[in-house]
Each structure stands twice: as C-alpha cells, then as structure tokens.
Amino acid sequence: MGFTVSAFYKFTPIPDCEGLRAELQGFGEREGFCGTILLAPEGINGTIAGPDESVRALLSRLRGDDRFAGLVSKESVSASRPFRRWKVKVKPEILTFGAPEADPNLCAGTYVKARVLVIDTRNDYEAAIGTFRGAIDPRTRTFTEFKNYVAENLDPARDRKIAMFCTGGIRCEKASAYLRAHGFDEVYHLEGGILKYLEEVPGSQSLWEGACFVFDERVAVGHGVTPTGHRLCPCGWPVAADGRCPSCGSAATSEPTCRRP
C-alpha cells in the first residue's frame, strides 16, 4: 500500500489549539497516519502521510472550518511509510523565528505564481543539493539566522523589490512579513513553494536545478515530486546516492533515514 503525503500550512488565528490538537491526534490515530502537525496561535503547519482517502477526509475537515478555508495541500506519493510516528503538537510558533513583528496574519508579501525568484530562504544543507537558477543563497544554518542576513545584506532604500521561495511556502511567507515590518514594501513569495512548482512545472520548462530536501524518509524529491535517491549523512546533510557529503566529505549512508528536526 502506498502513502499519500500532504504538506500544508496556513497562518490564521487559532485560540483553541489544545482542543484542535486532541481532535486531530485522535483522527490520525484512528486512520493510521504518520507525520506531524504543529498548531500555534498563529496557525497550522503539517506534513502528514496515510491512506489517500483518509488524508483527503482530514483536508476536507480542515477546509470546512472557516479558519482553514482555501488550505493548499502539496501532495505526492511514497511507496513506504515516510515518517516513524504520528504526532500533533502545540507550540508558540508553527515556524520558529523569534520575531513577533513577523506576523503574516497582519502583513505579508504578495504571492507570485511566475518565475520571479531571488532569495532562497531555506538553510544551507537544503540549498546545497538544489535551488533555482540564479537564486541568492543566504547560507543560513537555521531560519532564525535569516534576520541577521537581512540586517547585514538588505536595505529597503536600495532593494525595492524582493522575491523569495522555500520548500512549501511557510518560511518565505513569514520572512516576507518580517521584511514588510522592517520597511520593505514590494515583497513577493512563491505560492505553494518549491513542492508546488515541482508538481506543476515540467522539467523541460523548469528553472529548478538539483533536488529539493524534504523532512521525511525520502530525504529529497525532484520534478514530479518523486524521490531522488538521496541519503542522509551522519552529520545531517543530504547526499546523492553515489556522492559524498558536501559538509564533511563522507559517503552517503546506506539507509535514507531523515533525522533533521
């Protein structure tokens, strides 16, 4: 049996996180889900896997709630169980950034469907195996370091138009809210992120080069959101099946076990 993998998020006020957590946890346990959903007062963020019918039932339940209307799901298929366990957690933020002014519920950048791509808001180990042609890599080790990159490299008086992208859209949406809060007026981010781009744009027409790191047992995917055969080095960096780690020089591990948080 294959697993339908769904990645989704939405910034929306959720005052009753604990009640929703209990409901979603129970639903997933009954339906045999694996993966993680994070809930916070600012919204929801999840990557889940399970039987196709059950995944669609959960998405339908969420979209039936006005707070999650229009929830976008980036979907793919995994031949094997892509996560070890099922958990729904309540956290202070669905994406740790540590900047209260970066609230997409109040202000954020503008979605861009076209190929206006400038800054890769992902971390160094993600960009190392793939990114968009001509994109700027800030070389951050964690998303919280993006604030330092902005302070040291960007100027609202000089950088009039900024476009960003990330894996599923959540990081660049929060980053765009941060930029808007710090005086950058024209800020864009790729709707649906890299995953939606790889799902919809054929390789022959694509500006994407390499593989896209994902936080599950597949490690990385390519066009068509299909696994690329990458493995995870013991140091935590993704490595091509026949390559060596760009961080420590080791060969790929034999098991594609993702231990990234």
C-alpha positions in Angstrom: 0.0 0.0 0.0 1.3 3.4 -0.9 1.0 6.5 1.2 -0.3 9.9 0.1 1.9 12.6 1.5 0.3 16.0 2.1 2.3 19.2 3.1 0.2 22.2 4.1 0.2 25.3 6.3 -1.9 28.3 6.9 -1.4 31.4 9.0 -4.7 32.0 10.8 -5.6 32.8 14.4 -6.2 29.6 16.5 -7.2 30.4 20.0 -8.3 26.8 20.9 -5.1 24.9 20.0 -5.4 22.2 22.6 -9.0 21.3 21.6 -8.0 21.1 18.0 -4.8 19.1 18.9 -6.8 16.4 20.6 -9.3 16.1 17.7 -6.5 15.8 15.1 -4.4 13.5 17.2 -7.4 11.1 17.6 -8.3 11.3 13.9 -4.8 10.4 12.8 -4.5 7.5 15.3 -7.8 6.0 14.0 -6.8 6.4 10.3 -3.2 5.1 10.7 -1.5 8.4 9.9 2.2 9.2 10.3 3.9 12.6 10.2 3.5 15.8 12.3 1.0 18.7 12.6 2.1 21.8 14.5 -0.5 24.2 16.0 0.1 27.6 17.4 -1.9 30.8 18.0 -0.6 32.0 14.6 -1.7 29.0 12.5 -1.2 25.4 11.4 1.7 23.6 9.7 1.8 19.9 8.8 3.3 17.2 6.7 1.3 14.0 7.0 1.0 10.7 5.3 -1.6 7.9 5.2 -4.2 6.2 3.1 -5.3 8.5 0.3 -9.0 8.5 1.3 -8.2 9.3 4.9 -5.8 12.2 4.0 -8.4 13.7 1.8 -11.0 13.3 4.6 -8.8 15.3 7.0 -8.1 18.0 4.5 -11.8 18.3 3.8 -12.5 18.5 7.6 -9.9 21.3 7.9 -11.2 23.3 4.9 -14.7 23.1 6.3 -13.5 25.3 9.2 -13.6 28.9 8.1 -10.2 29.5 9.6 -8.7 27.0 7.2 -10.8 27.7 4.1 -8.6 27.6 1.0 -5.9 25.5 2.7 -3.4 24.5 0.0 -2.0 20.9 0.0 1.2 20.0 -1.8 0.8 16.2 -2.4 3.0 13.4 -3.5 3.2 9.6 -3.1 5.6 7.5 -1.1 5.9 3.7 -1.6 6.9 3.2 2.0 6.0 4.8 5.3 7.8 8.2 5.2 7.5 9.0 8.9 8.1 7.0 12.0 5.2 8.2 14.1 2.1 10.4 14.3 2.0 13.5 16.5 0.1 16.7 16.8 1.9 19.3 18.8 1.1 22.8 20.2 4.0 25.2 20.0 4.4 29.0 20.4 5.1 29.3 16.6 4.4 27.0 13.7 7.7 28.2 12.4 10.3 29.3 14.9 11.6 32.7 14.0 11.6 34.7 17.3 10.3 38.0 15.8 6.8 38.9 16.9 6.5 41.6 14.2 6.7 38.8 11.6 3.0 38.0 11.7 1.6 37.0 8.3 -1.9 37.4 9.8 -1.2 41.2 9.9 1.0 41.8 6.9 2.9 39.6 4.4 4.3 39.8 1.0 2.4 39.1 -2.3 2.2 35.7 -3.7 3.9 35.3 -7.1 3.0 32.4 -9.4 5.6 33.2 -12.0 9.3 32.7 -12.0 10.3 35.8 -10.2 12.8 34.2 -7.8 15.6 35.9 -5.9 16.3 34.7 -2.4 16.3 31.1 -1.1 15.1 31.3 2.5 16.0 27.7 3.3 19.0 26.6 5.2 22.5 25.8 3.8 22.1 22.0 3.8 18.9 22.3 1.8 20.2 24.7 -0.8 23.4 22.6 -1.2 21.6 19.9 -3.2 19.2 22.1 -5.3 17.9 25.6 -5.8 16.5 27.9 -8.6 18.9 29.1 -11.2 20.4 32.5 -10.3 18.9 32.5 -6.7 20.8 34.0 -3.8 21.7 31.6 -1.1 22.0 33.4 2.3 23.9 30.3 3.7 21.9 30.3 6.9 22.2 27.3 9.3 18.8 27.9 10.9 15.8 30.1 9.8 16.3 32.4 12.8 19.6 33.5 11.2 17.7 35.0 8.3 17.1 38.1 10.4 20.9 38.6 10.5 21.1 38.2 6.8 18.5 40.9 6.3 20.3 43.3 8.6 23.7 42.8 7.0 22.7 42.5 3.3 19.4 44.1 2.5 18.3 47.8 2.6 14.7 48.9 2.0 16.0 52.1 0.4 18.1 50.1 -2.1 16.3 46.8 -2.5 13.0 47.9 -3.8 11.7 44.5 -5.0 12.4 41.2 -3.2 11.1 37.8 -4.2 11.7 34.7 -2.0 11.0 30.9 -2.1 11.2 28.0 0.2 10.1 24.3 0.3 6.4 24.6 0.9 5.8 28.3 1.3 5.7 28.8 5.0 9.2 30.1 5.6 9.1 32.7 2.9 5.6 33.8 4.0 6.9 34.5 7.5 10.1 36.1 6.1 8.0 38.4 3.9 6.0 39.5 6.9 9.3 40.3 8.6 10.6 42.3 5.7 7.3 44.2 5.4 7.5 45.0 9.1 11.1 46.4 8.5 10.3 48.8 5.7 10.4 46.7 2.6 7.3 47.5 0.6 7.4 45.3 -2.5 7.9 41.7 -1.3 6.9 38.6 -3.2 7.0 34.9 -2.4 6.4 31.8 -4.5 2.9 30.4 -3.9 3.0 26.8 -2.8 6.8 26.8 -2.6 9.2 24.5 -4.4 7.0 21.5 -3.9 4.1 23.0 -5.8 6.5 24.2 -8.5 8.0 20.7 -9.0 4.5 19.3 -9.0 3.2 21.6 -11.7 6.1 22.7 -13.9 7.7 20.1 -16.3 11.4 19.6 -16.1 11.8 20.8 -19.7 10.3 24.2 -18.7 11.8 24.4 -15.2 14.3 26.8 -13.7 14.9 24.4 -10.8 18.3 22.7 -10.6 19.0 19.7 -8.5 16.9 18.1 -5.7 14.6 19.5 -3.1 15.2 18.5 0.5 12.1 17.2 2.4 11.8 16.5 6.1 10.8 12.8 5.8 12.4 9.4 5.0 12.5 10.2 1.3 15.2 12.9 2.1 14.8 14.7 -1.3 12.5 14.9 -4.3 12.8 16.1 -7.9 10.4 17.1 -10.7 7.0 15.3 -10.3 7.8 15.3 -6.6 9.4 11.8 -6.9 12.3 10.6 -4.6 15.8 11.3 -6.0 17.6 8.5 -4.0 19.4 10.9 -1.7 20.6 9.6 1.7 21.3 11.5 4.9 24.9 11.7 6.1 25.5 11.1 9.9 26.4 14.9 10.1 22.8 15.7 8.9 23.5 16.8 5.3 21.7 15.2 2.3 24.0 13.3 -0.1 23.3 11.9 -3.5 23.2 8.1 -3.6 26.5 7.9 -5.5 28.1 11.1 -4.0 29.9 12.4 -0.9 28.7 14.8 1.7 29.4 18.4 0.8 29.8 19.2 4.5 32.1 16.5 5.9 33.2 14.5 2.9 31.7 11.2 4.0 29.9 8.9 1.6 26.1 8.6 1.8 24.6 6.4 4.5 23.0 3.1 3.5 19.6 3.9 5.0 17.6 7.0 3.9 16.7 7.9 7.5 16.0 11.6 8.0 16.8 12.9 11.4 16.5 16.6 10.7 14.1 18.3 13.1 
